[in-house]
Amino acid sequence: MKYILSILFFLLTIPAFGSYPAIDSFSGTGPLSTNWTNTSASGYVALTQSSGTVVPSASGAQGLATYTSITFAFNQYSRVTFYQSAAGGSSTGPCVRMSASGDGVCYLASDGAMYVLSNGAGLNGVSASCPVPSNGDVIEISVVDATYTCTDITTNTSASGTDYTYSSGNPGLLVDQRTTTTSLGQF
């Protein structure tokens, strides 16, 4: 089973500084660029580049990284293209309002859910009715004030939920290879 996500992060509001959208290509091999900070949360390994994708640095593990090169606005979204070669669960997808300690909200694409993470661990669900994308669908998680929305742009389906846990942070990536083989492409 294999998932590949192509990642782009955008803003809904314009911050005081920075260049948007933030785009990063994973074209090399080894550590991610200095634009990224791997989480310090227990149970996560560093994310690395591998032939144009980003994967956990250890097989069968999960990794979580936050894009910290620039400061993002309060309202933001993260968009990915989801590629799936076989059915199966995986906590892989885009995140918003992430911190280096593993706090934030992620769209767990193949689970069809948005989940609040605290120190990398699931705290509570924001919505359990997110669209489960098909191979090649473009998906997005966005946050405006305290409203989070998961959207399958390709099929024009979405779900929303409200959560007040975090008011700041940056976009991030969650790649989980504990039950499947997953990777992410362009940020």
C-alpha positions in Angstrom: 0.0 0.0 0.0 1.4 3.4 -0.9 0.3 7.0 -0.5 2.0 10.0 -2.1 1.0 13.5 -1.3 2.1 16.6 -3.1 2.1 19.5 -0.8 1.5 23.3 -1.1 0.8 25.6 1.7 -1.1 28.8 1.2 -2.5 31.6 3.3 -6.0 33.0 3.5 -4.7 36.3 4.9 -1.5 38.1 4.2 1.0 38.3 7.1 3.4 41.1 7.9 6.3 39.3 6.2 7.3 36.3 4.3 6.9 35.0 0.7 3.8 33.0 -0.2 2.8 30.5 -1.2 5.6 28.5 0.4 6.8 25.8 -1.9 9.5 23.2 -1.3 10.6 20.3 -3.5 12.0 17.2 -2.0 14.5 16.5 -4.8 17.5 15.2 -2.8 18.4 12.5 -0.4 18.9 13.0 3.3 17.6 15.6 5.8 14.9 18.0 4.8 16.0 21.6 4.1 16.6 24.0 6.9 13.0 25.4 6.2 11.7 22.5 8.2 11.7 21.6 11.9 11.1 18.0 12.9 8.9 17.5 15.9 10.3 16.8 19.3 7.3 14.7 20.3 8.0 11.2 21.5 7.4 8.4 19.1 8.2 10.4 15.9 11.3 10.1 13.8 12.8 12.8 11.6 11.3 13.2 8.1 13.9 12.9 5.3 14.1 13.3 1.5 14.2 10.2 -0.7 14.2 10.5 -4.5 11.7 13.4 -4.7 9.5 12.4 -1.8 9.6 12.9 2.0 9.4 9.8 4.2 10.1 8.9 7.8 13.9 8.4 8.4 13.1 4.9 9.8 11.0 2.3 8.0 7.7 1.5 9.7 7.7 4.7 11.7 5.9 8.0 11.6 7.3 11.5 11.2 6.0 15.0 11.7 7.6 18.2 10.6 6.6 21.9 10.6 7.6 24.5 8.0 9.3 27.1 10.1 11.2 29.1 7.5 8.6 31.9 7.6 5.9 33.0 9.9 2.3 32.2 8.8 -0.9 34.1 9.4 -3.6 33.1 11.9 -5.8 31.9 9.0 -4.0 29.4 6.7 -4.5 26.4 4.6 -2.4 23.5 3.4 -3.2 21.7 0.1 -1.9 18.3 -1.2 -2.4 15.9 -4.0 -3.2 12.5 -2.7 -2.0 9.4 -4.5 -3.0 5.9 -3.2 -2.0 2.7 -4.8 -4.0 0.4 -2.5 -6.7 0.8 0.2 -5.6 1.0 3.8 -5.5 3.3 6.8 -2.7 5.8 7.3 -2.4 8.9 9.4 -0.8 10.8 6.6 -1.7 14.3 5.4 -1.4 18.1 5.6 -1.5 20.0 8.9 -2.1 23.6 10.0 -1.2 25.5 13.2 1.6 23.0 13.9 4.4 23.6 16.4 7.8 21.9 16.6 6.5 20.2 19.8 3.8 18.4 17.8 0.8 20.6 18.6 -1.6 21.3 15.7 -4.4 20.0 13.6 -4.0 17.4 10.7 -6.3 16.1 8.0 -5.8 12.3 8.2 -6.8 11.7 4.6 -7.4 8.0 4.4 -9.1 8.1 7.8 -11.5 10.8 6.7 -10.9 12.9 9.8 -9.3 16.1 11.2 -7.6 15.6 14.5 -6.1 17.8 17.1 -2.6 16.7 18.2 -1.0 17.6 21.5 2.7 16.8 21.7 2.1 14.5 18.7 -0.6 12.4 20.3 -4.3 12.6 19.3 -6.2 14.9 21.7 -9.6 15.1 20.1 -11.4 15.0 16.7 -12.5 18.1 14.9 -14.5 16.2 12.3 -14.9 12.6 11.5 -16.8 13.2 8.3 -14.0 14.5 6.0 -13.9 13.2 2.5 -11.7 10.2 1.9 -9.8 11.0 -1.3 -9.3 8.8 -4.3 -6.0 8.4 -6.1 -5.0 11.8 -7.6 -7.5 14.0 -5.7 -6.4 17.4 -4.4 -7.3 17.8 -0.7 -7.0 20.7 1.6 -7.2 21.5 5.3 -7.9 25.2 6.1 -8.6 27.2 9.3 -10.3 30.5 9.6 -10.5 31.7 13.2 -11.6 28.5 15.0 -13.3 26.8 12.1 -11.4 24.0 10.4 -12.5 22.6 7.0 -11.3 19.5 5.2 -12.0 19.6 1.5 -11.6 17.3 -1.5 -11.1 20.0 -4.1 -11.4 17.4 -6.9 -14.9 16.2 -5.9 -16.0 19.5 -4.3 -16.9 17.8 -1.0 -16.0 19.1 2.5 -16.8 19.0 6.2 -16.1 21.5 8.9 -15.7 21.6 12.6 -14.8 24.1 15.3 -11.9 23.8 17.8 -10.3 26.5 20.0 -7.3 24.5 21.1 -4.6 26.4 19.0 -4.5 30.0 17.7 -1.1 30.0 16.0 1.4 27.7 14.3 2.6 26.8 10.8 1.7 24.3 8.1 3.2 20.9 8.6 3.5 17.3 7.2 2.5 14.1 8.9 3.8 10.9 7.3 2.8 7.6 8.9 4.4 4.3 7.6 3.4 2.2 10.6 0.7 0.3 8.7 1.3 1.3 5.1 4.1 2.6 2.8 3.5 6.4 2.5 5.4 9.4 1.2 4.8 13.0 0.3 5.9 15.0 -2.7 6.2 18.7 -3.4 5.4 21.1 -0.5 
